[in-house]
């Protein structure tokens, strides 16, 4: 009788682990399948409806003389690829921020990345004679990098950076830069018109000359994210336990800051702000695969693009023949999620 009880108790954790592993694998498979369907939908569906046979013919053998083929290969395909890289970047950046700050409501914007990108791009539009988007996005990326470095320096005390000081520094700097950006755009009508679409988070009219460099920065950021994943599992337990487990908390946070800067900076420069993507996606990933940051980061790299693609496709069909920018759609989707998370957090605190 005693032996049977002990055996059953010992097999319970093993059974739970197998169940969790199966759930994780199923989550990855389902997420990948949904993402593949959304990729097909993004190429096949647009504000200007095209027959599926025309889309398929354009993908197989493009005819430059046919406008329908050019719409597919020069607009929809680059737009879909950009959504993939930007979604992966924002999803992983959100997972890193929530893991580092141990705050389920954290968002990449807490480091001031989006505010820095918006301020630098607005300033460049107002002061420099640059007319192409390709010229402006580099100022946005530079602004994101400078803002993140400033936040890291401001949030680093004698004992090094910690989640609270980094968050406070990011929120403070972000508020200042957002105020300056709004002031400049309101005082200069040309600047306001130039950045209006970018500020709403648009994937349209981005060619390969933008996607290529942006994808390069995002790949490097993903490598830093992979390097920080194991350390984040230990840091989530607190610095003392992390040190006891042999993890380097300072190096992990530095990797996270570098990764978030590259990921969110490049994504924001190319697309503009995409609200709540970094907030929503990690919660879904955590619900599927549990608290292991390695699985969360990997799953966010699939769920983030799926969310951006879904928002972009919805934006194309909801207001035909016009379009609703993907950043606005994610804002509509994310606001109720944020409210639900805040209410749940308050309920747990009572």
C-alpha positions as CSV (number, residue, x, y, z in Angstrom):
1,X,0.0,0.0,0.0
2,X,2.8,2.4,1.0
3,X,4.8,1.5,-2.1
4,X,1.9,2.1,-4.4
5,X,1.3,5.6,-2.8
6,X,5.0,6.5,-3.2
7,X,5.1,5.3,-6.8
8,X,2.0,7.3,-7.7
9,X,3.4,10.4,-6.0
10,X,6.7,10.1,-7.8
11,X,5.0,9.6,-11.2
12,X,2.8,12.7,-10.8
13,X,5.5,15.2,-11.6
14,X,6.7,13.1,-14.5
15,X,3.2,13.0,-15.9
16,X,2.8,16.8,-15.5
17,X,6.1,17.4,-17.3
18,X,5.1,15.2,-20.2
19,X,1.7,17.0,-20.4
20,X,3.4,20.4,-20.4
21,X,5.9,19.3,-23.1
22,X,3.1,18.0,-25.3
23,X,1.2,21.3,-24.8
24,X,4.3,23.3,-25.8
25,X,4.9,21.3,-28.9
26,X,1.2,21.5,-29.9
27,X,1.3,25.3,-29.3
28,X,4.3,25.7,-31.6
29,X,2.7,23.5,-34.3
30,X,-0.6,25.4,-34.1
31,X,1.0,28.8,-34.1
32,X,3.2,27.9,-37.1
33,X,0.1,26.7,-39.0
34,X,-1.9,29.8,-38.2
35,X,1.1,32.0,-39.2
36,X,1.3,30.1,-42.5
37,X,-2.4,30.6,-43.2
38,X,-2.0,34.3,-42.4
39,X,0.9,34.6,-44.8
40,X,-1.2,33.2,-47.6
41,X,-4.1,35.5,-46.6
42,X,-1.8,38.5,-46.6
43,X,-0.6,37.8,-50.1
44,X,-4.1,36.8,-51.4
45,X,-6.2,39.5,-49.8
46,X,-5.9,43.2,-50.3
47,X,-7.8,46.5,-50.5
48,X,-8.1,45.9,-54.3
49,X,-9.5,42.3,-54.7
50,X,-7.6,40.1,-57.1
51,X,-8.6,36.6,-58.3
52,X,-6.6,33.8,-56.6
53,X,-5.5,32.5,-60.0
54,X,-4.0,35.9,-60.8
55,X,-2.1,36.0,-57.4
56,X,-0.8,32.4,-58.0
57,X,0.3,33.3,-61.6
58,X,2.2,36.4,-60.3
59,X,4.0,34.4,-57.7
60,X,5.0,31.7,-60.3
61,X,6.0,33.9,-63.2
62,X,5.6,37.7,-62.8
63,X,4.7,39.7,-65.9
64,X,5.8,43.3,-65.5
65,X,3.3,44.4,-68.1
66,X,0.4,43.4,-65.9
67,X,-0.5,45.8,-63.0
68,X,-2.1,43.0,-61.0
69,X,1.2,41.1,-61.0
70,X,3.1,44.1,-59.8
71,X,0.6,44.7,-57.0
72,X,1.3,41.1,-55.8
73,X,5.1,41.1,-56.1
74,X,6.0,44.7,-55.4
75,X,3.4,45.5,-52.7
76,X,1.8,42.5,-51.0
77,X,4.9,40.3,-50.8
78,X,7.3,42.9,-49.3
79,X,4.5,44.0,-47.0
80,X,4.0,40.4,-45.8
81,X,7.8,39.9,-45.2
82,X,8.0,43.2,-43.3
83,X,5.1,42.1,-41.1
84,X,6.9,38.8,-40.3
85,X,10.2,40.5,-39.2
86,X,8.5,43.4,-37.4
87,X,6.0,41.0,-35.6
88,X,8.8,38.7,-34.5
89,X,10.8,41.7,-33.2
90,X,8.0,43.2,-31.2
91,X,6.8,39.9,-29.8
92,X,10.2,38.9,-28.6
93,X,11.0,42.4,-27.3
94,X,7.8,42.3,-25.2
95,X,8.8,38.9,-23.7
96,X,12.2,40.2,-22.8
97,X,10.8,43.3,-21.1
98,X,8.3,41.3,-19.1
99,X,10.9,38.8,-18.1
100,X,13.5,41.3,-17.1
101,X,11.2,43.6,-15.1
102,X,9.1,40.8,-13.7
103,X,6.1,42.9,-14.7
104,X,3.3,41.3,-16.7
105,X,2.1,44.7,-17.9
106,X,5.6,45.7,-19.2
107,X,5.9,46.7,-22.9
108,X,9.0,47.5,-25.0
109,X,7.9,51.2,-24.9
110,X,8.8,51.3,-21.3
111,X,12.5,51.7,-22.3
112,X,11.6,54.8,-24.3
113,X,12.4,53.1,-27.6
114,X,9.2,54.2,-29.4
115,X,9.3,57.7,-28.0
116,X,13.0,58.1,-29.0
117,X,12.3,56.9,-32.5
118,X,9.3,59.2,-33.0
119,X,11.2,62.2,-31.6
120,X,14.2,61.7,-33.8
121,X,12.1,61.1,-37.0
122,X,10.0,64.2,-36.3
123,X,13.0,66.3,-35.7
124,X,14.6,65.1,-38.9
125,X,11.5,65.8,-40.9
126,X,11.3,69.3,-39.5
127,X,14.9,70.3,-39.9
128,X,16.4,68.4,-42.8
129,X,15.5,68.4,-46.6
130,X,14.9,64.7,-46.8
131,X,11.9,63.5,-48.7
132,X,12.1,59.7,-48.8
133,X,11.0,57.3,-46.1
134,X,14.3,55.4,-46.6
135,X,16.1,58.6,-45.4
136,X,13.9,59.2,-42.4
137,X,13.9,55.7,-40.9
138,X,17.6,55.8,-40.0
139,X,16.9,58.8,-37.8
140,X,14.1,56.9,-36.2
141,X,16.5,54.0,-35.5
142,X,19.2,56.3,-34.2
143,X,16.7,57.9,-31.9
144,X,15.6,54.6,-30.5
145,X,19.2,53.6,-29.8
146,X,20.1,56.9,-28.1
147,X,16.9,56.8,-26.0
148,X,17.6,53.3,-24.8
149,X,21.3,54.1,-23.9
150,X,20.1,57.2,-22.0
151,X,17.5,55.1,-20.1
152,X,20.1,52.5,-19.2
153,X,22.6,55.2,-18.0
154,X,19.9,57.0,-16.0
155,X,18.6,53.7,-14.5
156,X,22.0,52.4,-13.5
157,X,22.9,53.1,-9.9
158,X,25.8,52.1,-7.8
159,X,24.6,48.5,-7.6
160,X,23.9,48.3,-11.3
161,X,20.6,48.4,-13.3
162,X,17.5,47.0,-11.7
163,X,14.0,46.6,-13.2
164,X,12.4,49.4,-11.1
165,X,15.0,52.1,-12.0
166,X,15.0,51.2,-15.6
167,X,11.3,51.3,-15.8
168,X,11.1,54.7,-14.1
169,X,13.8,56.2,-16.3
170,X,12.1,54.8,-19.4
171,X,8.7,56.2,-18.5
172,X,10.1,59.6,-17.6
173,X,12.2,60.0,-20.7
174,X,9.4,58.7,-22.9
175,X,7.0,61.3,-21.5
176,X,9.4,64.1,-22.1
177,X,10.2,63.0,-25.7
178,X,6.5,62.4,-26.5
179,X,5.7,65.9,-25.4
180,X,8.5,67.4,-27.5
181,X,7.4,65.3,-30.5
182,X,3.8,66.5,-30.2
183,X,4.9,70.1,-29.9
184,X,7.0,70.0,-33.0
185,X,4.4,68.3,-35.1
186,X,1.7,70.7,-34.0
187,X,3.8,73.7,-34.8
188,X,4.9,72.6,-38.3
189,X,2.1,71.5,-40.6
190,X,4.5,69.9,-43.1
191,X,6.0,67.7,-40.4
192,X,2.6,66.6,-39.2
193,X,1.6,65.6,-42.7
194,X,4.9,63.7,-43.3
195,X,4.8,61.6,-40.1
196,X,1.0,61.1,-39.8
197,X,0.9,57.7,-41.6
198,X,4.1,56.5,-40.0
199,X,2.9,57.4,-36.5
200,X,-0.2,55.2,-37.0
201,X,1.9,52.1,-37.7
202,X,1.7,51.4,-41.4
203,X,3.3,48.5,-43.5
204,X,2.4,50.0,-46.8
205,X,4.9,51.3,-49.3
206,X,8.0,49.7,-47.7
207,X,10.3,48.3,-50.3
208,X,13.1,45.8,-50.1
209,X,15.6,48.7,-49.6
210,X,14.0,49.2,-46.2
211,X,13.2,45.6,-45.4
212,X,16.8,44.3,-46.0
213,X,18.7,46.5,-43.5
214,X,15.9,46.3,-40.9
215,X,15.8,42.5,-41.1
216,X,19.6,42.5,-40.5
217,X,19.3,44.5,-37.2
218,X,16.4,42.3,-36.1
219,X,18.4,39.1,-36.7
220,X,21.2,40.4,-34.5
221,X,18.6,41.4,-31.8
222,X,17.1,37.9,-31.9
223,X,20.6,36.4,-31.3
224,X,21.0,38.6,-28.2
225,X,17.6,37.6,-27.1
226,X,18.5,33.9,-27.4
227,X,21.6,34.5,-25.4
228,X,19.6,36.2,-22.6
229,X,16.8,33.5,-22.5
230,X,18.4,31.1,-20.0
231,X,19.6,33.8,-17.7
232,X,16.1,35.4,-17.6
233,X,14.8,32.2,-16.1
234,X,17.2,32.7,-13.2
235,X,16.8,36.5,-12.9
236,X,13.0,36.0,-12.6
237,X,13.7,34.3,-9.2
238,X,15.5,37.4,-8.0
239,X,19.1,38.6,-8.2
240,X,20.3,36.6,-5.1
241,X,18.9,33.3,-6.3
242,X,20.2,34.1,-9.8
243,X,23.7,34.5,-8.5
244,X,23.3,31.3,-6.4
245,X,22.3,29.5,-9.6
246,X,25.4,30.7,-11.4
247,X,23.6,33.3,-13.6
248,X,25.2,36.7,-14.4
249,X,22.3,39.1,-13.8
250,X,24.1,42.1,-15.1
251,X,25.1,40.5,-18.3
252,X,21.6,39.1,-18.8
253,X,20.1,42.6,-18.4
254,X,22.7,44.1,-20.7
255,X,21.8,41.5,-23.4
256,X,18.1,42.3,-22.9
257,X,18.7,46.0,-23.3
258,X,20.7,45.5,-26.4
259,X,18.2,43.1,-27.9
260,X,15.2,45.3,-27.1
261,X,17.0,48.3,-28.6
262,X,17.8,46.5,-31.8
263,X,14.4,44.7,-32.1
264,X,12.1,47.5,-31.1
265,X,14.2,50.2,-32.7
266,X,14.3,48.6,-36.1
267,X,10.7,47.6,-36.0
268,X,9.5,51.0,-35.0
269,X,11.7,52.7,-37.6
270,X,10.3,50.6,-40.4
271,X,6.6,50.4,-39.4
272,X,6.0,53.1,-36.8
273,X,4.5,52.4,-33.4
274,X,2.5,49.1,-33.2
275,X,0.6,49.4,-29.9
276,X,0.2,46.6,-27.4
277,X,1.9,43.9,-29.6
278,X,4.7,43.5,-27.0
279,X,2.1,43.4,-24.3
280,X,-0.4,40.9,-25.7
281,X,1.8,38.3,-27.4
282,X,3.9,37.2,-24.3
283,X,0.8,36.6,-22.3
284,X,-0.6,34.2,-24.9
285,X,2.8,32.5,-25.2
286,X,3.0,32.2,-21.4
287,X,-0.5,30.7,-21.2
288,X,0.5,28.0,-23.8
289,X,4.0,27.1,-22.6
290,X,4.4,28.1,-19.0
291,X,7.0,30.3,-17.4
292,X,10.1,29.0,-19.2
293,X,11.5,32.1,-21.0
294,X,13.2,30.0,-23.6
295,X,9.9,28.7,-24.8
296,X,8.1,32.0,-24.4
297,X,10.7,33.8,-26.6
298,X,10.5,31.2,-29.3
299,X,6.7,31.1,-29.3
300,X,6.6,35.0,-29.4
301,X,8.7,34.8,-32.6
302,X,5.7,33.0,-34.2
303,X,2.8,34.7,-32.4
304,X,4.1,38.3,-33.0
305,X,4.1,38.0,-36.8
306,X,0.7,36.3,-36.7
307,X,-0.8,39.2,-34.8
308,X,0.7,41.9,-37.1
309,X,-0.4,40.0,-40.2
310,X,-3.9,39.5,-38.8
311,X,-4.2,43.2,-38.0
312,X,-2.9,44.2,-41.4
313,X,-5.3,41.9,-43.3
314,X,-8.2,43.2,-41.2
315,X,-7.2,46.8,-41.9
316,X,-7.3,46.1,-45.6
317,X,-10.8,44.6,-45.7
318,X,-12.7,46.5,-43.0
319,X,-12.7,49.9,-44.8
320,X,-12.3,48.9,-48.5
321,X,-11.3,50.4,-50.8
322,X,-9.3,52.4,-48.2
323,X,-7.0,50.9,-45.6
324,X,-6.7,51.0,-41.8
325,X,-3.1,51.0,-40.6
326,X,-2.0,47.8,-38.8
327,X,-0.9,49.9,-35.8
328,X,-4.4,51.3,-35.3
329,X,-5.9,47.8,-35.5
330,X,-3.5,46.4,-32.8
331,X,-4.4,49.4,-30.6
332,X,-8.1,48.5,-30.9
333,X,-7.3,44.9,-30.1
334,X,-4.8,45.6,-27.3
335,X,-6.8,48.2,-25.3
336,X,-9.4,45.6,-24.0
337,X,-6.6,43.1,-23.3
338,X,-4.8,45.7,-21.2
339,X,-7.9,46.6,-19.3
340,X,-8.5,42.9,-18.6
341,X,-5.0,42.4,-17.4
342,X,-5.2,45.4,-15.0
343,X,-8.5,44.2,-13.6
344,X,-7.1,40.7,-13.0
345,X,-4.0,42.1,-11.3
346,X,-6.2,44.2,-9.0
347,X,-8.4,41.2,-8.2
348,X,-5.3,39.2,-7.2
349,X,-4.1,42.0,-5.0
350,X,-7.3,42.1,-3.0
